[in-house]
Amino acid sequence: MMQRGTLKRDPTSPGKFSPGLAPNRKNPAGRSISGPDALLILQRSHGNAFVQRLVQQISPQRSDRFEGDRGLYPVSRRSSAAARTAPDANCRPGAGLPPTNCSAYAANKWWLPIAYVNNATCACRATPNSPSANCVRKFLQDRLASTSWGLKAVGAAMKPQEIVNPVVYQGFVQTTLTPRIHRDHVDAYRSCCCPSGPAAYPSWIGVTTVPIQPCSLVGASIRYFGSCHGTPGRW
């Protein structure tokens, strides 16, 4: 059963309140927004009927839970993620896409965070044209294409907050989208026979909230912190 989110007076709008910003026992910093808080925002902007349809769309699909599947992913050591992605000795990368096929993220900018659209497009272009990298590229784009309507609708409904209230929007991204995006990459590395895993979870908070330029910097970061073969500086 969803619990009502905490409210804090919005200093930018006297007399109004913003959900998800007030400190509490589990969130002393008061800078993230929970799934229920996101529902409160959507309820105010789109009405009860819209929110009820979203809940019906999302709740049967465990992978798209509003809670962001908190606690399911390692958040500190890359080695923990790598241990879960270790492929079978006979693993062979599946079909892939070349680094020239990277338009999927821009095509989904209507619901994805602009920071992730930028960083994912750069990563797609900067990783090499090799069997494992091509496999990862295709896996991630296939996973993106299979995203449920419910999650896309929530992301689209929250997009205005990206400009109007970045703190609320980044909190929503970190609790709802970042865990899913991180998991997609863990699954991609494992499926595509990478002996090592993607960068540690905290890195994905930056990947989904801070656009990085130039793209070459994204590529270098992947080679050093998310090397498929566990060799810093190389894919």
C-alpha positions, 0 to 999 in steps of 0.5 A, a space after each residue: 500500500 502506498 504511503 503519502 510522501 512528505 511535504 516541504 514548503 517550497 521556497 520558490 512558491 510561497 504558500 505552496 508545498 513540494 513533495 519529496 524534499 522534506 528530510 525524514 528518518 530514511 532520507 535525512 538530506 531531504 533531496 530525493 523523491 520517492 515513488 509515492 511522491 512522484 504519484 502525488 505530483 502526477 495526481 495534482 497535474 494530471 488527475 486521479 484517473 491518470 494516476 490510477 491507469 499508471 499504477 495499473 500499468 506499472 504494478 504488475 511489472 516488477 521491473 518498472 516498480 516506482 520504488 526503483 527496486 531499491 536494495 537489489 543492486 550493489 551500490 559501492 564496489 564494482 567487483 560486486 556487480 562484476 561477480 554477478 555478470 561473470 559469463 560462462 566460459 563458452 559464452 559468445 556475444 550475440 548479434 550487435 549494432 555498430 557505433 553508427 546506430 545510436 539514434 534510439 536515445 534521442 528518439 526517446 528524449 520525450 521521456 528520458 532525462 536529457 542527461 542520459 540521452 546525451 551520455 548514452 548516445 555518447 557511450 554508444 558512439 564511443 565504444 568500439 566496433 567489436 563483438 562484445 561492444 556491439 552486443 551490449 549496444 543492441 541489448 541496451 537498445 532492445 531493452 529501451 524499446 521494451 520499456 513499458 508504456 506506464 514507465 514512459 508515461 510517468 517519465 514524460 509526465 515528469 519531464 516539465 520538472 526537469 526545467 521547472 524544479 530540477 531537484 524534484 526531477 533529479 530525485 525522481 530520476 535517481 529513485 525510479 530510472 537510475 536503478 533500472 538503467 543500471 540493471 539494464 547495463 549489468 544484464 547487457 554486460 553479462 549477456 554479452 560475455 563481459 568478464 567484468 561489469 559496468 561501473 559501480 552504482 554511484 556512477 550511474 547517478 551522475 550518468 542519469 543526471 549530469 550531461 557530459 561533454 565532449 563525448 570522448 570523455 564518456 568513452 574514456 570513463 567507460 574504458 577506465 571504470 566500466 571496462 568489459 574485460 576489466 582492463 582499465 583504459 581498454 574496452 
